[in-house]
Amino acid sequence: MVLAVWASAAAKPPAAPLRFPLSEASRFAYEGDIRRALVTSGGALYFATDKGFVYSLTAGTVPALAWRFEARAPIIGPPALGPEGLIFADGQNHVYALDLGGRLRWEVAVSGRITAGPVLGGGITFFVMDDASLVALNAEGGESWRYAAGIALRAGLGFWYGAVLVGSDDGRVLLIGPDGRLLRAIDVGGLPAGPLFSDPSRIYVPLADGILHCFDPVSGRRLWKFKLGGSVTAPPAADATRLYFTASNGVLFCLDKKRGDLAWWHSLPAKSPFSPWVGEGQVFSTSLSPVLAAFKADSGEKAGTFEAAGELRAGAVRVGDKILINLYDPDTGRGALVFLKGEAAKASDPPKK
């Protein structure tokens, strides 16, 4: 997760949306179960597994392994991607920094348990410890500062400009500056739960009671709230005016960012702990099922579905002219990245304007 909380760096896709039906173009098999999300940059793919490996693939016509790095223990979440490389942590509380070529830049063992993060913003690595502290590491892995909250910190870390967002058990969201000082504490009226996210004029805070709140980060005033009927399960996707995200009740929501109005919603085949992908006027969503579903971003009208030969275990990602999904087989303990291509345009089709 980078400063644009809901946008991961990706190779620029073509202007035309994928045409259904979709079919498999290629795949890459690997050991283990993916840690929920893939990150992309400059035609490369990065992901981590429960076996303790981080993989990098080149996403050409046929995907190929660029490198693989083995951590000391299973990795606890997807890697965070920045200009200098990747940041991630393992289950034994080691934090690692790799360059984009897979070489270890530094490794730090921390005392205590990491409960949120690490995330990367402005070249600084942030994570939350079980002693109610937010820790910042500099570009060399040294501790820059540690903010002791005095009360348990929770919810996924987010950013608003240079400030780090973190929820606390006393019903507040803390905005902590790049120097480790508390800039503002917003009373959100309940227990923050799930990822915190923002745009330049708003902070979005999901609460444990299943209500999503939107606040003005300067005044702390609540702008709107929306009852979801479940918790937010992953960072959203967004365009200029709308948010797209999944909730624990198995629903994909599309909300107006400014007013919090419901634009449309769809029930998914199963619960989804994955972020949707939005682009070219379409929203692609996966759940803990074999089904990849696509919807028109403006109306919510179904654009198409693809049923895979196994359960999906990560959010869909657009890479070039293909959409990428991830499968997992619990019987073999192996996963597979599957690249899907769309139907080719017919000669009789009208030209795109």
Secondary structure, 3 states (H helix, E strand, C coil): CCCCCCCCCCCCCCCCCCCCCCEEEEEEEEECCECECCEEECCEEEEEECCCEEEEEECCCCCEEEEEEECCCCECCCCEEECCEEEEEECCCEEEEECCCCCEEEEEECCCCEEEEEEEECCEEEEEECCCEEEEECCCCCEEEEEECCCCEEEEEEEECCEEEEEECCCEEEEECCCCCEEEEEECCCCECCECEEECCEEEEEECCCEEEEECCCCCCEEEEEECCCCECCCCEECCCEEEEEECCCEEEEEECCCCCEEEEEECCCCCCCCCEEECCEEEEECCCCEEEEEECCCCCEEEEEECCCEECECCEEECCEEEEEEEECCCCEEEEEEEECCCCCCCCCCCC
